[in-house]
């Protein structure tokens, strides 16, 4: 277990970076999904940091969380095709305190790859992309996705980069499900697996929270069944969805602390009720801010992939233990956040237990934080010593 430290992370060098695009599929060579549907043409937006060594064995694949992007480190002020959705909030990489020279994932040693999910809205092909059959955005006609589909699209990217085996794969929250999917379905392609604040299964509470968010978006009169492009977007529904999700990302203590600086004001989105506390104002602000930078259809596709996540079924195994028996050549570092209410600590305990029963070399670290689930974004100094040790052993 690890307690808070006064040590601060190295300051960002604020290196300017640019998104690149991998052509995953064409109209004549589509990318096939687990459902049997396909998509093409399709691109994957990605960024890289550091240099791939001559042996091509120092690559680290980072999976982003639910509303993240390919932009994990450095400064990127614009992404082609994303437009106004790439707000000021997106300019600095979401894991900039973790990735870079001398940081937890040291780019002097490792070549880091991070890609936007297929189905996303930050440059990868998704519901807002043009359907070649109609010339209009896919909207609701974009196919359903699974976690395995998203992982497989990124494995195709690794093939393009001529990376046969990863030094490590790292994922936090929903990204941790991706890391586990890759490691268990393609164990020969990765040596070290580091999931943060995640689990091996979807819990009833997660399913409820996700369903509430789906209903919030679909109930917005501007949703139009997903055909809202060129019209006012379902802003109220997406904002409400974010508010529902946000309360699981931040501990109540941290939420109350943040809300102290939020101004209580009347809001035009509310007809009768008037805001009565800073917490209400804070949540409303978070929801409205999210609408500016995310696409409702992409949010639904990713939530749906989470709802249908079944690691054992997707990997064609009998149970978790027999599944992880394939992973005995790998090393695992599982991070728990003790104040997490999105992926509770019991979920990492269950994952760690299954790994140990399967004979996998696995270590579990509990980080003590008052920040809740978002600790993995906000407190790099709590994770850096363990990250560096796991990556260099």
Secondary structure, DSSP 8 states (H G I E B T S, - for coil): -B-------------B---EEEEEE-SSS-EE-TTS-EE-SEEEEEEEES---TTS--EEEEE--TT--S--SSB----TTTGGGS-GGGSB-TTTTTEETTSSEETTT-EEEEE--TT-SSSS--TTSB-TTTSSB-GGGS----HHHHHHHHHHHHHHTT-SSEEEEEEETHHHHHHHHHHHHSGGGEEEEEEES--SS--HHHHHHHHHHHHHHHTSTT-GGG--TTS---HHHHHHHHHHHHHHHS-HHHHHHHHTTS-----TT-SS----SHHHHHHHHHHHHHHHH--HHHHHHHHHHHHT--HHHHTT-SSHHHHHGGGTT-EEEEEEETT-SSS-HHHHHHHHHHHHHTT-EEEEEEE--SSGGGHHHH-HHHHHHHHHHHHH-
